[in-house]
């Protein structure tokens, strides 16, 4: 994919989307935004993995927000999401998505204003 032009990728995407949706008149996407992980000089297609001597505990440690001390009166200042922070689905897109949801939920809990008592 990285060797193709944006025009070639858009044409292929359009053909596939039209085939999958069964709509031959589905408008073509206006643009494409894609990564080039394989050819990027600092990544070369990298992904996370659990190194020899490491464990899932290390992945959990990467996911801890800062400051992590529950006695610290400061609010959370830095949250970590991404495929390298999901213990079960590390190195996958699924893990990246789930870890983003995890951190969004953490923010929801942190900033949740107390609401009125439910009416029974």
C-alpha positions as CSV (number, residue, x, y, z in Angstrom):
1,X,0.0,0.0,0.0
2,X,2.8,2.4,0.8
3,X,4.1,2.2,-2.8
4,X,0.8,3.3,-4.3
5,X,-0.2,6.8,-4.9
6,X,-3.2,8.4,-3.1
7,X,-5.2,8.3,-6.3
8,X,-4.6,4.6,-6.7
9,X,-5.6,3.9,-3.1
10,X,-8.7,6.0,-3.5
11,X,-9.7,4.3,-6.7
12,X,-9.3,0.9,-5.0
13,X,-11.2,1.9,-1.9
14,X,-14.0,3.2,-4.0
15,X,-14.3,0.0,-5.9
16,X,-14.2,-2.1,-2.8
17,X,-16.7,0.1,-0.9
18,X,-19.1,0.0,-3.9
19,X,-18.7,-3.8,-4.1
20,X,-19.2,-4.4,-0.4
21,X,-22.2,-2.0,-0.1
22,X,-23.8,-3.2,-3.3
23,X,-24.2,0.5,-4.3
24,X,-22.4,1.1,-7.7
25,X,-23.1,4.9,-7.4
26,X,-21.7,5.3,-3.9
27,X,-19.7,8.5,-4.0
28,X,-15.9,8.2,-3.9
29,X,-14.1,9.3,-0.8
30,X,-12.8,12.9,-1.2
31,X,-9.5,12.1,0.4
32,X,-7.4,9.5,2.0
33,X,-5.2,9.8,5.2
34,X,-2.9,6.9,5.8
35,X,0.1,6.0,7.8
36,X,3.4,4.9,6.3
37,X,4.7,2.9,9.2
38,X,6.8,0.5,7.2
39,X,8.8,3.2,5.5
40,X,8.9,5.8,8.3
41,X,12.6,6.0,9.4
42,X,11.9,5.9,13.1
43,X,9.4,3.0,13.2
44,X,10.0,0.7,10.2
45,X,6.7,-1.1,10.8
46,X,7.3,-1.5,14.5
47,X,4.7,-2.7,17.0
48,X,4.8,-3.5,20.7
49,X,5.6,-7.0,22.0
50,X,6.4,-8.5,25.4
51,X,10.1,-8.8,25.6
52,X,11.9,-11.8,27.2
53,X,11.8,-11.2,30.9
54,X,8.8,-9.0,30.8
55,X,5.2,-9.8,31.6
56,X,1.7,-8.5,31.5
57,X,2.5,-6.6,34.7
58,X,4.8,-4.4,32.6
59,X,2.0,-3.6,30.2
60,X,-0.3,-2.7,33.1
61,X,2.5,-0.4,34.5
62,X,2.6,1.4,31.1
63,X,-1.1,2.0,31.3
64,X,-1.1,3.7,34.7
65,X,-1.9,7.4,34.7
66,X,0.3,10.0,36.2
67,X,0.4,10.9,39.0
68,X,-0.4,7.4,40.0
69,X,-0.4,8.0,43.8
70,X,-4.0,7.9,44.9
71,X,-3.0,10.1,47.9
72,X,-1.7,12.8,45.5
73,X,-4.2,15.7,45.6
74,X,-3.4,16.7,42.0
75,X,-5.8,15.5,39.3
76,X,-4.6,13.1,36.7
77,X,-2.2,14.9,34.4
78,X,-1.2,12.3,31.9
79,X,-3.1,9.3,30.6
80,X,-1.7,6.5,28.4
81,X,-3.6,4.6,25.7
82,X,-2.5,2.6,22.7
83,X,-1.9,-0.9,21.7
84,X,1.1,-1.2,24.0
85,X,-1.0,-0.5,27.1
86,X,-3.6,-3.3,26.7
87,X,-2.7,-6.4,28.5
88,X,-4.8,-8.8,26.5
89,X,-4.7,-7.3,23.0
90,X,-1.3,-5.6,22.9
91,X,0.2,-5.0,19.5
92,X,-3.3,-4.9,17.9
93,X,-5.6,-2.2,16.6
94,X,-8.3,-3.7,18.8
95,X,-6.0,-3.1,21.8
96,X,-5.5,0.5,20.8
97,X,-9.2,1.0,20.5
98,X,-10.0,-0.6,23.8
99,X,-7.3,1.3,25.6
100,X,-8.7,4.6,24.2
101,X,-12.1,3.7,25.5
102,X,-10.6,2.7,28.9
103,X,-8.9,6.1,29.2
104,X,-12.1,8.0,28.0
105,X,-14.0,6.2,30.7
106,X,-11.4,7.2,33.3
107,X,-11.9,10.8,32.3
108,X,-15.7,10.4,32.4
109,X,-15.4,9.1,36.0
110,X,-12.9,11.9,36.9
111,X,-15.0,14.7,35.6
112,X,-18.5,13.3,36.4
113,X,-20.4,16.0,38.2
114,X,-22.7,14.8,40.9
115,X,-26.2,14.8,39.6
116,X,-29.6,15.0,41.3
117,X,-30.8,12.0,43.2
118,X,-32.8,9.7,40.9
119,X,-36.6,10.0,41.3
120,X,-38.2,6.7,42.3
